[in-house]
Amino acid sequence: MTDKIRVGIVGATVTQGGSGWGANAHVPALNALPGYELKAVCTAHEDTAKASAAAFGAEHAFHRFSDMAAHPDVDLLVVCVRVPGHRELVMAGLQAGKPVCCEWPLGKNLAEAEEMAGLARQRSLKTIVGLQARSDPTILYARDLIKEGHIGEVLTANLSTVAQAQLQRGPGRIWQGVRANGANVLTITGGHAIDALCAVLGEFAEVSARVSTRIPEWRTLEGKAVPVDSPDSINVVGRMVSGAEVSISVATAPSNPSGNRLEIYGRDGAIVIRANGALSLGPNQMHAGKGKEPLAAMPVPDKYRFAPNGTPAGQPYNVAQAYARAAGALRGRGAFDVDFDLAVQRHKLIDAIERSSASGRSVKLGQ
């Protein structure tokens, strides 16, 4: 590996008008980090590959992923395509012997995630999964405050996530209405928010859930009705491994969504984290109070900021944080725990939530 970690990305396409996550989040994040270099871009067609590479300043353009995966100038492969396409590309990258960063959800389902994580372990390859809330400065700080006992033993917590419902969608998003595709309110909106909760409080031991589709129809940009079976309303009550009791409500709403709020109550105080958008995107605001003191703002110390000054806010910021935190592991120095094994753990929790809803019974994790 050279002084810089050379990245090849699939799924950042300039002809999409900059609307894709790869173009809007990963490209500016990588450009902000002196330890990384965007070396190659891969798209489905030769012309868009060349146009995208030129637009993003990448040296190489590929329209076959296998060629990019095999190229000696690429140290890290980044997969930012639609979720149903993750498995094929990730497996090809791992089989080529390259570390892989894949967006979340890792797979359409638990079985796919386990297969990818299994191959990475077999090949002893470093991996990164796009659960970037775990690299958000506020989430990192809250995690440490809980570990240090700032509010004492955590008794209970609740998470409320209400996002804007998108009832009319173009071809780039209408496929998410099919539950089997694995990219929906439970896995994405809920998956990121629940993972932020787990980053702070640890893992669940047991869950009881209701998962439903309250908006069973979307429309194309042309106005055609499209049936939907992907979930958009999720309610979970659960017990953490620590013993804390937790409630979660995740939904989309057509009007006035309230954003995200995570409330944590301990024996000695409380912590509240708020975000108008997603917890995984930030910027998040944290307030804390002890005893009967009112909640007060808790500024995040600079030691939790790994992205350099000047990193764009919004979508790129926490992605840059994750890349910065992962750099040592990619260079063979230590580990980065936001990897495919974590992705499997989160897929197992989502699977338990779905099984609980289907059976009407609580489900213990690990069973």
Summary of the structure (lengths in Angstrom):
residues: 367
radius of gyration: 20.3
end to end distance: 41.6
largest distance: 63.4
contacts: 1293
relative contact order: 0.16
helix: 37%
strand: 26%
